[in-house]
Amino acid sequence: MRKSLLVLAMAAALPAHAALTNNPLDVLDVNNLVIDFEAYDGFLTMGPELVAPGVVFTGDAGSILGAHIADLGGNGLWGAGNHFAATDFIGELRFTFTDGPTRGAGAKVNHYDLGLLFPLSVVVSAYGDNNQIIETHTVRVDTDVDSLNEGLFIGIVRPTADIRSIAFKGNYVVVDDFSYTTPVPEPETYAMMLAGLGLLGLTVRRRKAG
């Protein structure tokens, strides 16, 4: 595999310490939250589709969960028994965290490419609440024409947990092993947990008193 080439174009002002990463360990924590799409078998869908607890997929027309094969032109092939998520010729794959925002997320990514004369790329964007872009990068992945299931891990890590969703957009984009840091529960969830603990404590005290 040729060395992957990153071409970064910032389309939003970045806060200090925000980072694009090519290391999946940067977005994982003790829970090792990874979605490999092996539970799907060529499922053509625009979503919404719950792909893991608290993670909802949406995509443009022609998106596939559990895709079997993808011809990426100059970037080789994906498939051979490995299932993944894929767009149509032009499309977006988006993953939204419904239980609370996360600090980091990313995936192994590749896309269709025409070579050095007509290079293409994928746009990776993180969104906060109200669907506003908080960080975006344009990245070209460059793999051999005869490569199989090769790609580049592309992730976004933030100084605080403010990523509500992350999207990968481009030409025949393929995504696998989607990884993310454990989302931070919403304040309402904390309130419910505290209320539940308080109710449990009250029940225990009543039983002891009885």
C-alpha positions, 0 to 999 in steps of 0.5 A, a space after each residue: 500500500 502506498 503511504 496514505 496522503 492527507 490533504 486537510 482543508 479547514 472549513 470551520 474555526 477549530 478550538 484549541 486542542 481539537 484534532 484530526 487523528 489516524 489512530 483508532 486508539 485516540 477515540 477508544 476508551 475502556 469500553 472499546 465501542 466499535 461497530 463492524 457492520 457484520 450484523 447487516 447483509 446488504 441492507 439498502 437504507 437511508 435510516 434512521 437505523 439503530 446500529 448500536 445502543 445510542 447510535 443512529 445511522 442516516 444516509 443519502 439515497 443508495 447507502 448500504 449497511 453490510 455492503 459486500 463489495 465496492 470498486 474504488 477505482 484507483 484505490 482498489 477493492 473492498 469486500 471479500 467476506 468483510 461487511 461495511 457501510 457504503 454510499 452511492 456514487 455521491 453520498 453521506 454516511 452519518 452516525 448520531 449519538 442519541 444518549 449524549 455527545 461524545 468526545 471522539 469518533 472515527 472509522 476506517 475509511 476509503 473512497 473512489 479515486 481516479 488517480 493523481 490526474 483527478 484526485 478525489 477525497 472524503 469530507 469528514 465533519 463533526 456536528 454539535 447540537 442543533 446540527 451545526 458543524 463544529 469541525 470539518 476536514 477534507 481528506 484524500 485516501 491513497 491506496 494501491 489499485 490492486 489493494 483489498 480492504 485497505 484504508 485509513 482511519 480518520 477520526 476527530 477528537 475534541 477537548 470536550 464531549 460535544 460531538 452529537 454526530 459525525 459524517 463521512 461524505 464523498 464518492 463511493 465512500 466506504 466505512 468500517 470499524 466505526 469507533 467512538 468514545 463513550 457518550 456523556 449522558 444528557 443532564 436529564 439522564 443524570 437527573 433520572 439516575 439520581 431520582 432512581 437512586 434516591 427512590 431506591 434509598 428511600 425503599 431500603 430505609 423503609 424496609 429497615 424501619 419495618 
